[in-house]
Amino acid sequence: IRYRDFVRAICPSPDKNLSPNDHSSRDIKCADVVKKVRREIHRAAEHQGVHCTKKYLRQIFLDMDDNGSGKVNRKELRRGLERIGLDLTSSELNRVLDELDRNGDG
């Protein structure tokens, strides 16, 4: 998963501090499990007393990118989500990857 795709899925309008309950046309098409991930990332931001901005999402992404490749693979995504308190089933993780991995290399 590339950073750009991660940001688009998790916070379609990060400069507006989009809440996880806001809806856009992208939300309607978005898999429920991606919404679950989005809510958990927003919850983690709130817990830390920050807004879900591009800067915050960049840090989340960099924390997930264990090997420093600039991309997050399946294993890194699973561990990164677990670190923020979200344990997905294999089926849920596959749906998240389907939604976020736009070029299919993840």
MOPAC internal coordinates of N, CA, C and O (Angstrom, degrees):
PM7 1SCF
backbone

  N    0.0000 0     0.00 0     0.00 0    0    0    0
  C    1.4536 1     0.00 0     0.00 0    1    0    0
  C    1.5242 1   107.95 1     0.00 0    2    1    0
  O    1.2310 1   120.91 1   -50.75 1    3    2    1
  N    1.2849 1   115.86 1   129.25 1    3    2    1
  C    1.4608 1   120.15 1   176.40 1    5    3    2
  C    1.5215 1   110.04 1   -84.44 1    6    5    3
  O    1.2310 1   120.49 1   -26.03 1    7    6    5
  N    1.3143 1   116.66 1   153.97 1    7    6    5
  C    1.4644 1   122.21 1  -179.42 1    9    7    6
  C    1.5292 1   111.57 1   -54.56 1   10    9    7
  O    1.2310 1   120.59 1   134.48 1   11   10    9
  N    1.3061 1   116.48 1   -45.52 1   11   10    9
  C    1.4688 1   121.32 1  -177.84 1   13   11   10
  C    1.5335 1   111.10 1   -58.69 1   14   13   11
  O    1.2310 1   120.19 1   137.41 1   15   14   13
  N    1.3209 1   117.23 1   -42.59 1   15   14   13
  C    1.4615 1   120.81 1   179.58 1   17   15   14
  C    1.5256 1   111.18 1   -69.21 1   18   17   15
  O    1.2310 1   120.69 1   143.42 1   19   18   17
  N    1.3257 1   116.29 1   -36.58 1   19   18   17
  C    1.4584 1   121.61 1   177.02 1   21   19   18
  C    1.5278 1   110.33 1   -60.42 1   22   21   19
  O    1.2310 1   120.76 1   131.19 1   23   22   21
  N    1.3287 1   116.16 1   -48.81 1   23   22   21
  C    1.4653 1   120.82 1  -178.90 1   25   23   22
  C    1.5256 1   110.68 1   -63.27 1   26   25   23
  O    1.2310 1   119.78 1   135.39 1   27   26   25
  N    1.3097 1   118.02 1   -44.61 1   27   26   25
  C    1.4685 1   120.93 1  -178.84 1   29   27   26
  C    1.5252 1   112.20 1   -60.17 1   30   29   27
  O    1.2310 1   120.36 1   142.24 1   31   30   29
  N    1.3173 1   116.92 1   -37.76 1   31   30   29
  C    1.4632 1   120.43 1  -178.58 1   33   31   30
  C    1.5171 1   112.57 1   -78.23 1   34   33   31
  O    1.2310 1   120.46 1   139.89 1   35   34   33
  N    1.3156 1   116.73 1   -40.11 1   35   34   33
  C    1.4573 1   120.46 1  -173.90 1   37   35   34
  C    1.5173 1   112.22 1   -81.77 1   38   37   35
  O    1.2310 1   120.27 1   140.80 1   39   38   37
  N    1.2912 1   117.09 1   -39.20 1   39   38   37
  C    1.4673 1   120.37 1  -177.13 1   41   39   38
  C    1.5259 1   108.23 1  -143.72 1   42   41   39
  O    1.2310 1   120.19 1   -98.45 1   43   42   41
  N    1.3391 1   117.25 1    81.55 1   43   42   41
  C    1.4639 1   120.63 1  -174.06 1   45   43   42
  C    1.5188 1   114.56 1   -52.76 1   46   45   43
  O    1.2310 1   120.10 1   151.32 1   47   46   45
  N    1.3441 1   117.41 1   -28.68 1   47   46   45
  C    1.4616 1   121.63 1   177.42 1   49   47   46
  C    1.5238 1   109.43 1  -130.48 1   50   49   47
  O    1.2310 1   119.66 1  -112.44 1   51   50   49
  N    1.3309 1   118.26 1    67.56 1   51   50   49
  C    1.4580 1   120.61 1  -172.78 1   53   51   50
  C    1.5170 1   114.41 1   -62.06 1   54   53   51
  O    1.2310 1   119.72 1   152.31 1   55   54   53
  N    1.3177 1   118.13 1   -27.69 1   55   54   53
  C    1.4572 1   119.56 1   179.68 1   57   55   54
  C    1.5242 1   111.89 1   -68.96 1   58   57   55
  O    1.2310 1   120.65 1   161.55 1   59   58   57
  N    1.3297 1   116.36 1   -18.45 1   59   58   57
  C    1.4582 1   121.15 1   179.91 1   61   59   58
  C    1.5212 1   111.65 1   -94.85 1   62   61   59
  O    1.2310 1   119.79 1  -172.77 1   63   62   61
  N    1.3428 1   118.00 1     7.23 1   63   62   61
  C    1.4613 1   121.75 1  -177.39 1   65   63   62
  C    1.5171 1   110.53 1    51.10 1   66   65   63
  O    1.2310 1   120.81 1  -127.63 1   67   66   65
  N    1.2929 1   116.06 1    52.37 1   67   66   65
  C    1.4517 1   123.23 1  -177.74 1   69   67   66
  C    1.5118 1   110.94 1   -58.35 1   70   69   67
  O    1.2310 1   120.75 1   -50.93 1   71   70   69
  N    1.3149 1   116.18 1   129.07 1   71   70   69
  C    1.4586 1   119.03 1   177.16 1   73   71   70
  C    1.5187 1   108.26 1   -81.97 1   74   73   71
  O    1.2310 1   120.19 1   -21.94 1   75   74   73
  N    1.3281 1   117.24 1   158.06 1   75   74   73
  C    1.4673 1   119.22 1  -178.52 1   77   75   74
  C    1.5141 1   112.75 1   -67.78 1   78   77   75
  O    1.2310 1   120.03 1   168.94 1   79   78   77
  N    1.3232 1   117.54 1   -11.06 1   79   78   77
  C    1.4617 1   121.05 1   179.74 1   81   79   78
  C    1.5203 1   112.91 1   -96.34 1   82   81   79
  O    1.2310 1   120.07 1   170.54 1   83   82   81
  N    1.3335 1   117.47 1    -9.46 1   83   82   81
  C    1.4631 1   120.75 1   176.84 1   85   83   82
  C    1.5164 1   108.84 1   -69.83 1   86   85   83
  O    1.2310 1   120.87 1   -29.78 1   87   86   85
  N    1.3186 1   115.94 1   150.22 1   87   86   85
  C    1.4583 1   119.84 1  -178.10 1   89   87   86
  C    1.5176 1   110.53 1  -124.77 1   90   89   87
  O    1.2310 1   121.30 1   -36.44 1   91   90   89
  N    1.2992 1   115.13 1   143.56 1   91   90   89
  C    1.4601 1   122.05 1   174.94 1   93   91   90
  C    1.5180 1   106.59 1  -136.56 1   94   93   91
  O    1.2310 1   120.48 1    -3.95 1   95   94   93
  N    1.3090 1   116.69 1   176.05 1   95   94   93
  C    1.4605 1   118.77 1   178.54 1   97   95   94
  C    1.5275 1   109.95 1   -61.75 1   98   97   95
  O    1.2310 1   119.90 1   149.52 1   99   98   97
  N    1.3092 1   117.79 1   -30.48 1   99   98   97
  C    1.4585 1   120.68 1   177.43 1  101   99   98
  C    1.5263 1   110.51 1   -64.87 1  102  101   99
  O    1.2310 1   120.01 1   141.21 1  103  102  101
  N    1.3357 1   117.58 1   -38.79 1  103  102  101
  C    1.4618 1   121.51 1  -179.95 1  105  103  102
  C    1.5193 1   111.71 1   -60.05 1  106  105  103
  O    1.2310 1   120.20 1   141.31 1  107  106  105
  N    1.3001 1   117.23 1   -38.69 1  107  106  105
  C    1.4540 1   121.03 1  -177.05 1  109  107  106
  C    1.5325 1   110.06 1   -62.23 1  110  109  107
  O    1.2310 1   120.45 1   143.61 1  111  110  109
  N    1.3189 1   116.75 1   -36.39 1  111  110  109
  C    1.4588 1   121.66 1  -178.32 1  113  111  110
  C    1.5328 1   112.17 1   -85.31 1  114  113  111
  O    1.2310 1   120.64 1   164.46 1  115  114  113
  N    1.2963 1   116.38 1   -15.54 1  115  114  113
  C    1.4455 1   122.30 1  -171.89 1  117  115  114
  C    1.5307 1   111.72 1   -74.99 1  118  117  115
  O    1.2310 1   120.58 1   -43.51 1  119  118  117
  N    1.3028 1   116.50 1   136.49 1  119  118  117
  C    1.4575 1   121.67 1   178.33 1  121  119  118
  C    1.5244 1   109.87 1   -61.35 1  122  121  119
  O    1.2310 1   120.83 1   -35.64 1  123  122  121
  N    1.3279 1   116.01 1   144.36 1  123  122  121
  C    1.4582 1   120.80 1   179.93 1  125  123  122
  C    1.5183 1   112.57 1   -55.28 1  126  125  123
  O    1.2310 1   120.49 1   143.05 1  127  126  125
  N    1.3113 1   116.67 1   -36.95 1  127  126  125
  C    1.4636 1   118.87 1  -178.33 1  129  127  126
  C    1.5224 1   111.23 1   -67.59 1  130  129  127
  O    1.2310 1   119.69 1   148.66 1  131  130  129
  N    1.3202 1   118.19 1   -31.34 1  131  130  129
  C    1.4626 1   120.47 1   175.63 1  133  131  130
  C    1.5238 1   109.01 1   -67.85 1  134  133  131
  O    1.2310 1   120.36 1   142.97 1  135  134  133
  N    1.3137 1   116.92 1   -37.03 1  135  134  133
  C    1.4599 1   120.13 1   175.24 1  137  135  134
  C    1.5194 1   110.32 1   -62.79 1  138  137  135
  O    1.2310 1   120.57 1   142.92 1  139  138  137
  N    1.3242 1   116.51 1   -37.08 1  139  138  137
  C    1.4617 1   121.83 1   177.15 1  141  139  138
  C    1.5345 1   109.93 1   -62.50 1  142  141  139
  O    1.2310 1   120.41 1   135.84 1  143  142  141
  N    1.3175 1   116.82 1   -44.16 1  143  142  141
  C    1.4619 1   121.58 1   177.75 1  145  143  142
  C    1.5237 1   109.47 1   -63.15 1  146  145  143
  O    1.2310 1   120.70 1   134.96 1  147  146  145
  N    1.3141 1   116.27 1   -45.04 1  147  146  145
  C    1.4645 1   121.39 1   179.65 1  149  147  146
  C    1.5256 1   110.60 1   -58.26 1  150  149  147
  O    1.2310 1   120.64 1   132.84 1  151  150  149
  N    1.3266 1   116.38 1   -47.16 1  151  150  149
  C    1.4770 1   120.37 1   179.56 1  153  151  150
  C    1.5336 1   110.95 1   -59.90 1  154  153  151
  O    1.2310 1   120.57 1   138.61 1  155  154  153
  N    1.3205 1   116.52 1   -41.39 1  155  154  153
  C    1.4657 1   119.63 1  -177.72 1  157  155  154
  C    1.5306 1   111.45 1   -68.68 1  158  157  155
  O    1.2310 1   120.15 1   142.28 1  159  158  157
  N    1.3097 1   117.32 1   -37.72 1  159  158  157
  C    1.4622 1   120.50 1   176.90 1  161  159  158
  C    1.5201 1   109.90 1   -66.32 1  162  161  159
  O    1.2310 1   120.11 1   138.86 1  163  162  161
  N    1.3211 1   117.40 1   -41.14 1  163  162  161
  C    1.4630 1   120.35 1   176.80 1  165  163  162
  C    1.5251 1   110.81 1   -64.74 1  166  165  163
  O    1.2310 1   120.56 1   141.35 1  167  166  165
  N    1.3432 1   116.53 1   -38.65 1  167  166  165
  C    1.4619 1   120.58 1   178.55 1  169  167  166
  C    1.5214 1   109.77 1   -63.01 1  170  169  167
  O    1.2310 1   120.75 1   137.32 1  171  170  169
  N    1.3265 1   116.17 1   -42.68 1  171  170  169
  C    1.4655 1   120.60 1   179.12 1  173  171  170
  C    1.5318 1   110.48 1   -62.64 1  174  173  171
  O    1.2310 1   120.43 1   139.41 1  175  174  173
  N    1.3216 1   116.78 1   -40.59 1  175  174  173
  C    1.4738 1   120.41 1   178.16 1  177  175  174
  C    1.5261 1   110.26 1   -63.00 1  178  177  175
  O    1.2310 1   120.82 1   133.15 1  179  178  177
  N    1.3237 1   116.03 1   -46.85 1  179  178  177
  C    1.4675 1   119.82 1   179.09 1  181  179  178
  C    1.5231 1   110.99 1   -60.56 1  182  181  179
  O    1.2310 1   120.50 1   138.84 1  183  182  181
  N    1.3137 1   116.65 1   -41.16 1  183  182  181
  C    1.4605 1   121.68 1   179.31 1  185  183  182
  C    1.5360 1   110.96 1   -60.24 1  186  185  183
  O    1.2310 1   120.97 1   146.67 1  187  186  185
  N    1.3307 1   115.74 1   -33.33 1  187  186  185
  C    1.4618 1   121.01 1   178.89 1  189  187  186
  C    1.5276 1   112.22 1   -87.29 1  190  189  187
  O    1.2310 1   120.85 1   176.67 1  191  190  189
  N    1.3379 1   115.98 1    -3.33 1  191  190  189
  C    1.4556 1   120.37 1   179.00 1  193  191  190
  C    1.5077 1   114.30 1    75.97 1  194  193  191
  O    1.2310 1   120.12 1  -152.81 1  195  194  193
  N    1.3485 1   117.38 1    27.19 1  195  194  193
  C    1.4634 1   121.40 1   179.14 1  197  195  194
  C    1.5251 1   110.03 1  -124.90 1  198  197  195
  O    1.2310 1   121.25 1   -13.06 1  199  198  197
  N    1.3324 1   115.21 1   166.94 1  199  198  197
  C    1.4591 1   121.34 1   176.75 1  201  199  198
  C    1.5275 1   109.56 1   -93.76 1  202  201  199
  O    1.2310 1   121.06 1   -22.51 1  203  202  201
  N    1.3105 1   115.58 1   157.49 1  203  202  201
  C    1.4615 1   120.98 1   176.82 1  205  203  202
  C    1.5338 1   108.42 1   -81.26 1  206  205  203
  O    1.2310 1   121.40 1   -90.58 1  207  206  205
  N    1.3080 1   114.92 1    89.42 1  207  206  205
  C    1.4645 1   122.11 1  -178.99 1  209  207  206
  C    1.5284 1   108.59 1  -112.66 1  210  209  207
  O    1.2310 1   120.87 1    -6.35 1  211  210  209
  N    1.3090 1   115.95 1   173.65 1  211  210  209
  C    1.4660 1   119.69 1   176.63 1  213  211  210
  C    1.5287 1   110.55 1   -59.02 1  214  213  211
  O    1.2310 1   120.32 1   141.54 1  215  214  213
  N    1.3090 1   117.00 1   -38.46 1  215  214  213
  C    1.4608 1   120.86 1   179.95 1  217  215  214
  C    1.5283 1   110.40 1   -62.72 1  218  217  215
  O    1.2310 1   120.32 1   135.48 1  219  218  217
  N    1.3146 1   116.99 1   -44.52 1  219  218  217
  C    1.4588 1   120.86 1   178.99 1  221  219  218
  C    1.5271 1   110.77 1   -64.87 1  222  221  219
  O    1.2310 1   120.19 1   134.00 1  223  222  221
  N    1.3310 1   117.24 1   -46.00 1  223  222  221
  C    1.4595 1   120.79 1   179.46 1  225  223  222
  C    1.5248 1   111.28 1   -63.20 1  226  225  223
  O    1.2310 1   120.17 1   144.86 1  227  226  225
  N    1.3137 1   117.28 1   -35.14 1  227  226  225
  C    1.4666 1   120.78 1   177.49 1  229  227  226
  C    1.5290 1   109.71 1   -61.75 1  230  229  227
  O    1.2310 1   120.66 1   137.08 1  231  230  229
  N    1.3351 1   116.35 1   -42.92 1  231  230  229
  C    1.4567 1   119.84 1  -179.79 1  233  231  230
  C    1.5293 1   111.07 1   -65.96 1  234  233  231
  O    1.2310 1   120.13 1   138.03 1  235  234  233
  N    1.3370 1   117.36 1   -41.97 1  235  234  233
  C    1.4667 1   121.51 1   176.81 1  237  235  234
  C    1.5346 1   109.06 1   -58.16 1  238  237  235
  O    1.2310 1   121.08 1   132.99 1  239  238  237
  N    1.3273 1   115.54 1   -47.01 1  239  238  237
  C    1.4655 1   120.70 1  -178.75 1  241  239  238
  C    1.5335 1   110.84 1   -62.39 1  242  241  239
  O    1.2310 1   120.28 1   133.19 1  243  242  241
  N    1.3192 1   117.07 1   -46.81 1  243  242  241
  C    1.4635 1   120.33 1  -179.58 1  245  243  242
  C    1.5251 1   111.11 1   -63.21 1  246  245  243
  O    1.2310 1   120.38 1   144.54 1  247  246  245
  N    1.3286 1   116.88 1   -35.46 1  247  246  245
  C    1.4639 1   120.45 1   176.55 1  249  247  246
  C    1.5287 1   111.26 1   -65.06 1  250  249  247
  O    1.2310 1   120.26 1   147.45 1  251  250  249
  N    1.3231 1   117.11 1   -32.55 1  251  250  249
  C    1.4635 1   121.41 1   178.99 1  253  251  250
  C    1.5226 1   111.88 1   -76.79 1  254  253  251
  O    1.2310 1   120.42 1   147.81 1  255  254  253
  N    1.3141 1   116.79 1   -32.19 1  255  254  253
  C    1.4691 1   122.55 1  -174.88 1  257  255  254
  C    1.5283 1   110.38 1   -77.19 1  258  257  255
  O    1.2310 1   120.90 1  -104.73 1  259  258  257
  N    1.3226 1   115.89 1    75.27 1  259  258  257
  C    1.4617 1   122.48 1  -174.31 1  261  259  258
  C    1.5271 1   113.92 1   -59.10 1  262  261  259
  O    1.2310 1   119.89 1   144.53 1  263  262  261
  N    1.3186 1   117.82 1   -35.47 1  263  262  261
  C    1.4664 1   119.65 1  -175.82 1  265  263  262
  C    1.5368 1   113.09 1   -95.56 1  266  265  263
  O    1.2310 1   120.14 1  -178.86 1  267  266  265
  N    1.3366 1   117.35 1     1.14 1  267  266  265
  C    1.4554 1   120.68 1   176.61 1  269  267  266
  C    1.5154 1   115.07 1    70.32 1  270  269  267
  O    1.2310 1   120.36 1  -157.01 1  271  270  269
  N    1.3317 1   116.91 1    22.99 1  271  270  269
  C    1.4709 1   120.94 1  -176.85 1  273  271  270
  C    1.5268 1   113.62 1   -77.52 1  274  273  271
  O    1.2310 1   120.41 1   166.65 1  275  274  273
  N    1.3265 1   116.81 1   -13.35 1  275  274  273
  C    1.4600 1   119.60 1  -174.87 1  277  275  274
  C    1.5122 1   112.31 1    86.51 1  278  277  275
  O    1.2310 1   120.87 1  -179.10 1  279  278  277
  N    1.3183 1   115.93 1     0.90 1  279  278  277
  C    1.4639 1   122.74 1   176.94 1  281  279  278
  C    1.5262 1   107.86 1  -134.86 1  282  281  279
  O    1.2310 1   121.09 1   -24.50 1  283  282  281
  N    1.3219 1   115.52 1   155.50 1  283  282  281
  C    1.4613 1   120.96 1   177.81 1  285  283  282
  C    1.5187 1   107.96 1  -112.63 1  286  285  283
  O    1.2310 1   120.72 1   -56.96 1  287  286  285
  N    1.3254 1   116.24 1   123.04 1  287  286  285
  C    1.4580 1   120.02 1   177.96 1  289  287  286
  C    1.5351 1   110.14 1   -92.41 1  290  289  287
  O    1.2310 1   120.63 1     0.05 1  291  290  289
  N    1.2920 1   116.41 1  -179.95 1  291  290  289
  C    1.4607 1   122.30 1  -176.98 1  293  291  290
  C    1.5336 1   112.39 1   -55.47 1  294  293  291
  O    1.2310 1   120.98 1   132.15 1  295  294  293
  N    1.3066 1   115.72 1   -47.85 1  295  294  293
  C    1.4683 1   121.10 1  -178.13 1  297  295  294
  C    1.5298 1   110.80 1   -63.83 1  298  297  295
  O    1.2310 1   120.41 1   135.63 1  299  298  297
  N    1.3192 1   116.83 1   -44.37 1  299  298  297
  C    1.4625 1   121.36 1   179.80 1  301  299  298
  C    1.5265 1   111.26 1   -65.50 1  302  301  299
  O    1.2310 1   120.75 1   140.06 1  303  302  301
  N    1.3385 1   116.17 1   -39.94 1  303  302  301
  C    1.4602 1   120.12 1   178.79 1  305  303  302
  C    1.5274 1   110.13 1   -62.91 1  306  305  303
  O    1.2310 1   120.60 1   132.28 1  307  306  305
  N    1.3199 1   116.45 1   -47.72 1  307  306  305
  C    1.4701 1   120.11 1   179.62 1  309  307  306
  C    1.5315 1   111.01 1   -57.18 1  310  309  307
  O    1.2310 1   120.68 1   130.15 1  311  310  309
  N    1.3359 1   116.31 1   -49.85 1  311  310  309
  C    1.4673 1   119.44 1  -178.99 1  313  311  310
  C    1.5249 1   112.15 1   -65.25 1  314  313  311
  O    1.2310 1   120.55 1   141.00 1  315  314  313
  N    1.3180 1   116.56 1   -39.00 1  315  314  313
  C    1.4613 1   120.35 1   179.40 1  317  315  314
  C    1.5176 1   111.94 1   -63.83 1  318  317  315
  O    1.2310 1   120.66 1   137.80 1  319  318  317
  N    1.3324 1   116.33 1   -42.20 1  319  318  317
  C    1.4648 1   119.79 1   178.85 1  321  319  318
  C    1.5261 1   110.78 1   -68.90 1  322  321  319
  O    1.2310 1   120.50 1   143.91 1  323  322  321
  N    1.3124 1   116.66 1   -36.09 1  323  322  321
  C    1.4709 1   119.76 1   176.57 1  325  323  322
  C    1.5267 1   110.78 1   -63.04 1  326  325  323
  O    1.2310 1   120.48 1   143.13 1  327  326  325
  N    1.3398 1   116.68 1   -36.87 1  327  326  325
  C    1.4715 1   120.47 1  -179.82 1  329  327  326
  C    1.5274 1   112.02 1   -64.60 1  330  329  327
  O    1.2310 1   120.43 1   151.79 1  331  330  329
  N    1.3349 1   116.78 1   -28.21 1  331  330  329
  C    1.4654 1   117.86 1   177.97 1  333  331  330
  C    1.5267 1   111.63 1   -96.65 1  334  333  331
  O    1.2310 1   120.80 1  -170.79 1  335  334  333
  N    1.3289 1   116.07 1     9.21 1  335  334  333
  C    1.4588 1   120.24 1   172.76 1  337  335  334
  C    1.5107 1   115.88 1    98.02 1  338  337  335
  O    1.2310 1   119.36 1  -164.83 1  339  338  337
  N    1.3149 1   118.82 1    15.17 1  339  338  337
  C    1.4574 1   121.30 1  -178.10 1  341  339  338
  C    1.5243 1   110.40 1  -117.62 1  342  341  339
  O    1.2310 1   120.79 1   -68.88 1  343  342  341
  N    1.3120 1   116.10 1   111.12 1  343  342  341
  C    1.4586 1   122.37 1  -179.93 1  345  343  342
  C    1.5262 1   107.88 1  -105.53 1  346  345  343
  O    1.2310 1   120.30 1   -73.30 1  347  346  345
  N    1.3286 1   117.03 1   106.70 1  347  346  345
  C    1.4612 1   122.11 1  -177.86 1  349  347  346
  C    1.5222 1   111.47 1   -94.44 1  350  349  347
  O    1.2310 1   120.71 1   -30.62 1  351  350  349
  N    1.3154 1   116.25 1   149.38 1  351  350  349
  C    1.4542 1   120.30 1   171.48 1  353  351  350
  C    1.5287 1   107.85 1   -71.89 1  354  353  351
  O    1.2310 1   120.57 1   -13.29 1  355  354  353
  N    1.3190 1   116.52 1   166.71 1  355  354  353
  C    1.4767 1   119.96 1   177.88 1  357  355  354
  C    1.5189 1   110.93 1   -60.25 1  358  357  355
  O    1.2310 1   120.56 1   140.34 1  359  358  357
  N    1.3213 1   116.54 1   -39.66 1  359  358  357
  C    1.4626 1   121.23 1   179.05 1  361  359  358
  C    1.5313 1   110.96 1   -63.78 1  362  361  359
  O    1.2310 1   120.37 1   137.03 1  363  362  361
  N    1.3227 1   116.89 1   -42.97 1  363  362  361
  C    1.4732 1   120.17 1   178.61 1  365  363  362
  C    1.5200 1   110.28 1   -65.60 1  366  365  363
  O    1.2310 1   120.36 1   138.10 1  367  366  365
  N    1.3155 1   116.91 1   -41.90 1  367  366  365
  C    1.4611 1   120.39 1   179.54 1  369  367  366
  C    1.5271 1   110.42 1   -62.28 1  370  369  367
  O    1.2310 1   120.35 1   139.99 1  371  370  369
  N    1.3229 1   116.95 1   -40.01 1  371  370  369
  C    1.4690 1   120.45 1   177.05 1  373  371  370
  C    1.5182 1   111.10 1   -61.06 1  374  373  371
  O    1.2310 1   119.84 1   138.65 1  375  374  373
  N    1.3233 1   117.92 1   -41.35 1  375  374  373
  C    1.4716 1   120.90 1   179.16 1  377  375  374
  C    1.5231 1   111.32 1   -66.42 1  378  377  375
  O    1.2310 1   120.53 1   140.99 1  379  378  377
  N    1.3303 1   116.59 1   -39.01 1  379  378  377
  C    1.4628 1   119.86 1   176.99 1  381  379  378
  C    1.5230 1   109.52 1   -62.85 1  382  381  379
  O    1.2310 1   120.42 1   133.88 1  383  382  381
  N    1.3189 1   116.80 1   -46.12 1  383  382  381
  C    1.4664 1   120.38 1   178.86 1  385  383  382
  C    1.5230 1   111.36 1   -61.66 1  386  385  383
  O    1.2310 1   119.90 1   139.36 1  387  386  385
  N    1.3208 1   117.79 1   -40.64 1  387  386  385
  C    1.4625 1   121.04 1   178.10 1  389  387  386
  C    1.5192 1   110.93 1   -59.09 1  390  389  387
  O    1.2310 1   120.44 1   141.65 1  391  390  389
  N    1.3141 1   116.77 1   -38.35 1  391  390  389
  C    1.4609 1   121.53 1  -177.97 1  393  391  390
  C    1.5282 1   112.09 1   -77.99 1  394  393  391
  O    1.2310 1   120.17 1   138.79 1  395  394  393
  N    1.3273 1   117.29 1   -41.21 1  395  394  393
  C    1.4507 1   120.70 1  -173.07 1  397  395  394
  C    1.5202 1   114.86 1   -88.64 1  398  397  395
  O    1.2310 1   119.93 1   149.51 1  399  398  397
  N    1.3141 1   117.74 1   -30.49 1  399  398  397
  C    1.4615 1   121.19 1  -175.23 1  401  399  398
  C    1.5275 1   110.26 1   -86.61 1  402  401  399
  O    1.2310 1   120.83 1   -98.35 1  403  402  401
  N    1.3104 1   116.01 1    81.65 1  403  402  401
  C    1.4597 1   122.32 1  -174.05 1  405  403  402
  C    1.5259 1   114.44 1   -63.56 1  406  405  403
  O    1.2310 1   120.22 1   146.27 1  407  406  405
  N    1.3404 1   117.18 1   -33.73 1  407  406  405
  C    1.4681 1   118.25 1  -177.80 1  409  407  406
  C    1.5295 1   112.97 1   -99.94 1  410  409  407
  O    1.2310 1   120.31 1  -176.22 1  411  410  409
  N    1.3386 1   117.01 1     3.78 1  411  410  409
  C    1.4504 1   121.77 1   172.94 1  413  411  410
  C    1.5162 1   116.73 1    71.42 1  414  413  411
  O    1.2310 1   119.96 1  -161.11 1  415  414  413
  N    1.3259 1   117.67 1    18.89 1  415  414  413
  C    1.4572 1   119.08 1  -178.52 1  417  415  414
  C    1.5265 1   113.66 1   -99.18 1  418  417  415
  O    1.2310 1   120.33 1  -177.53 1  419  418  417
  N    1.3405 1   116.97 1     2.47 1  419  418  417
  C    1.4612 1   120.00 1  -174.44 1  421  419  418
  C    1.4532 1   115.36 1   -89.92 1  422  421  419
  O    1.2310 1   120.10 1   180.00 1  423  422  421

